[in-house]
Amino acid sequence: MKTVTLAILLLIGLTVPAWAEPMLINGAGATFPYPVYSKWFDEYAKLHPDIHINYQSIGSGGGIRQASELTVDFGATDGPMNDEQLSKAKVKLLHFPTVMGAVVPTYNIPGVTAELKFTPKALAGIFLGTITKWNDPEIAMANSGVKLPGNPIVVVHRSDGSGTTYIWVDYLSKVSPEWKEKVGVGTSVNWPVGLGGKGNEGVSGLVKQTPYSIGYVELIYAAQNKIDYGLVQNSAGKFIKASLESVTSAASGAAKAMPADFRVSLTNAPGDMSYPIASFTWLLIPEKIDDPKKGKAITGFLQWMLKDGQQYAPGLLYAPLPKEVVAMEEKAVGQIKY
Amino acid sequence: MAMFRRPGVSPADRLFRATVLTVALSVLAITGIIAFELLRNSRLPIQKFGWSFLWGTTWDPIKEQFGSLPFLYGTLVSSIIALLIAVPVGLGVAIFLSELAPRKVSDPIAFLVELLAAIPSVIYGLVGIFVLVPWIRNSLEPALSGTLGFLPLFRGAPYGVGMLTAGLVLAMMVVPFIVSVSREILMAVPLSQREAILSLGATQWEMVRIAVLPYARSGIMGSIFLALARALGETMAVTMVIGNRPEIKLSLFEPGYTMAAVIANEFTEATSDLYLQALIEIGLVLFAVTILVNALARLLIYEVFTKVEVRE
């Protein structure tokens, strides 16, 4: 009996933590950067056991909404907030780019094994439905030596609202005035043609299964699943294959013209080596944090993320921020008041 | 109130009555709250589009033009296809299991059918994508357009995904409901019914048709409603195979979209208030359609029943 009591007492003693409850910081938003964010929050918790960051990957829309309503301590989004959304938020929100991702065209043409090259005109035409056959001169011109069939093109796009779609259509509307006018930019759009697949896996599944189809997926997804993807012509006229280097190069190219609030689109960025369909993903942090302890913890995390955290990005196939951008952001962290 | 004051009812009984009454009323309350909340949270699109939301065919989140007709059409058509396939198949299986098969065969099959009903819908979706879609694209759709191509229903390019595929996957999902409930109902038909008609020299088919099915009609209808309700609301499996294109096309080969699917797909990333509320209004329309379809089906049964009684 004595041993049992002792055991119970011991158990109780063990479950009561030796230090005070860790401070809980809640965040919510984008799903695209979730793997690297959860890695960061894990690593940061190891260094600072008194801070626990809890992140819900509910989607960019939810992230913007909850950050604006102050129901979370910070939000995250794959597309920057527009001026109207910013003005509606209960508190001024600052954008902090964290890592970069890219979106790549993937296709399935029986009999074609070569890596296809796509001009901006070809991609816009295909997704607008004005280019309907694989042997269209606009595609054939860039791919001399590849025997393209005359079959109709089956377009596949995301059916769920997503940051991936945002980057893709942001690019299309930069390179095609017709796209900009007819369709526009958003996480879901009114697609002129095509089938919808749910998630990266839905799109790549449909492309794999449908002969003569083309779709778009995240670079990370394509790399992890060994999906072949095509090259895209950048603003300098070069055909570039998406990679961590070519994505970081796009950000360096854009860094010169970086606005102070970091709300910038990296698509069609200048630079010979820049891959044109790339984007930042952002954290949304209130400019004024009421709880000083929380403010200190959040800015502390941001500083760590910009310096030490970046090293975890390439391992998870996210392109790390270029130095110029890190320097600008480190300054911006100082704007946060608490 | 009278039933509460009946003499001889013990306090325990009264408590029991009050408890079950509360539980029963809570169902009503939940339905009411859902309807109210859906209505309250879709004020913006109701003000902006009014009734035209119901017949609008454009769904453009960028230009903020929202109409629910393509989704309404997709939901109804995919569910109708599903029932057209699932009702004969499900009833056939149920009749075989309850009337013809020996117990040794019927018990394991009935068990397997109930197992089918427990499979999560995402699994049906995966089966749809990886097994049904290639088969439909390479075999079923070319065969259908070859033989029935004179009908506008079976024309167009065979994508594999589309309305027909969604209907087939839904049929697969609702058959277990029909079988499982109908079998129980058929087994509950008194043996005397069967003995009576058999003693008049009826064949087994005549026995099923004249003595068993009419007796079990309302229960069978109930199983079909359950199937219909599941088909109308099914989200995951449908969105994986329907093609997710908000368009109204006569051909069943063409991609479509359903109300449940668009809500699930776009809700998380809906950034503007009008957009979000338009999605909630889709939910409201789905809610109304479900109620309407159920009411219509009940009316239908009522009609059938009165006719049967007149004939008898």
HADDOCK unambig.tbl for C-alpha pairs under 7 A between the chains (distance, minus, plus):
assign (segid A and resid 58 and name CA) (segid B and resid 268 and name CA) 6.38 0.50 0.50
assign (segid A and resid 59 and name CA) (segid B and resid 268 and name CA) 5.29 0.50 0.50
assign (segid A and resid 59 and name CA) (segid B and resid 269 and name CA) 5.58 0.50 0.50
assign (segid A and resid 60 and name CA) (segid B and resid 269 and name CA) 5.65 0.50 0.50
assign (segid A and resid 61 and name CA) (segid B and resid 268 and name CA) 5.89 0.50 0.50
assign (segid A and resid 61 and name CA) (segid B and resid 269 and name CA) 4.02 0.50 0.50
assign (segid A and resid 61 and name CA) (segid B and resid 270 and name CA) 5.26 0.50 0.50
assign (segid A and resid 61 and name CA) (segid B and resid 271 and name CA) 4.57 0.50 0.50
assign (segid A and resid 62 and name CA) (segid B and resid 268 and name CA) 5.95 0.50 0.50
assign (segid A and resid 62 and name CA) (segid B and resid 269 and name CA) 6.47 0.50 0.50
assign (segid A and resid 159 and name CA) (segid B and resid 244 and name CA) 6.07 0.50 0.50
assign (segid A and resid 159 and name CA) (segid B and resid 265 and name CA) 6.28 0.50 0.50
assign (segid A and resid 160 and name CA) (segid B and resid 265 and name CA) 4.01 0.50 0.50
assign (segid A and resid 160 and name CA) (segid B and resid 266 and name CA) 5.20 0.50 0.50
assign (segid A and resid 161 and name CA) (segid B and resid 265 and name CA) 6.24 0.50 0.50
assign (segid A and resid 161 and name CA) (segid B and resid 266 and name CA) 4.82 0.50 0.50
assign (segid A and resid 161 and name CA) (segid B and resid 269 and name CA) 5.05 0.50 0.50
assign (segid A and resid 162 and name CA) (segid B and resid 269 and name CA) 6.34 0.50 0.50
assign (segid A and resid 184 and name CA) (segid B and resid 62 and name CA) 6.36 0.50 0.50
assign (segid A and resid 185 and name CA) (segid B and resid 62 and name CA) 6.78 0.50 0.50
assign (segid A and resid 186 and name CA) (segid B and resid 62 and name CA) 6.32 0.50 0.50
assign (segid A and resid 187 and name CA) (segid B and resid 269 and name CA) 6.51 0.50 0.50
assign (segid A and resid 188 and name CA) (segid B and resid 61 and name CA) 6.49 0.50 0.50
assign (segid A and resid 189 and name CA) (segid B and resid 60 and name CA) 6.07 0.50 0.50
assign (segid A and resid 189 and name CA) (segid B and resid 61 and name CA) 5.84 0.50 0.50
assign (segid A and resid 189 and name CA) (segid B and resid 62 and name CA) 6.17 0.50 0.50
assign (segid A and resid 190 and name CA) (segid B and resid 59 and name CA) 6.34 0.50 0.50
assign (segid A and resid 190 and name CA) (segid B and resid 60 and name CA) 4.79 0.50 0.50
assign (segid A and resid 190 and name CA) (segid B and resid 61 and name CA) 6.91 0.50 0.50
assign (segid A and resid 195 and name CA) (segid B and resid 243 and name CA) 4.85 0.50 0.50
assign (segid A and resid 195 and name CA) (segid B and resid 244 and name CA) 6.23 0.50 0.50
assign (segid A and resid 195 and name CA) (segid B and resid 245 and name CA) 6.21 0.50 0.50
assign (segid A and resid 195 and name CA) (segid B and resid 255 and name CA) 6.82 0.50 0.50
assign (segid A and resid 196 and name CA) (segid B and resid 243 and name CA) 5.03 0.50 0.50
assign (segid A and resid 196 and name CA) (segid B and resid 244 and name CA) 4.74 0.50 0.50
assign (segid A and resid 196 and name CA) (segid B and resid 245 and name CA) 6.43 0.50 0.50
assign (segid A and resid 197 and name CA) (segid B and resid 240 and name CA) 6.68 0.50 0.50
assign (segid A and resid 197 and name CA) (segid B and resid 243 and name CA) 6.65 0.50 0.50
assign (segid A and resid 198 and name CA) (segid B and resid 240 and name CA) 6.49 0.50 0.50
